[in-house]
């Protein structure tokens, strides 16, 4: 199953740059390992904004939930910096185009 993940990373006012970026560095290392392992198909940071966007390929919703809670931000107790998390199940557009053929018939 493919999922689009979008998350805003919020730096707490009481966190030093060193603390904040050290946690984000650990998160980035874990994410790049997931890319190598195939669980993340692509990952991007929005230019000029603390937003991370990823396409994840996981077997089901349970594995998605488990994977998120294994990330360093959660394991290190910093889940509060991940704000406005959006997870959207996505499907290939080609599949939708096939469905449209039936839907267009009425």
ABEGO torsion letter per residue (X at the ends): XBBBBBBBBBBBAABBAAAAAAAAAAAAAAAAAAAAAGABABBBBBBGBBBBBBBBBBABAAAAAAAAAABAAAAAGAAAABBGBBBBBBBBAAAAAAAAAAAAAX
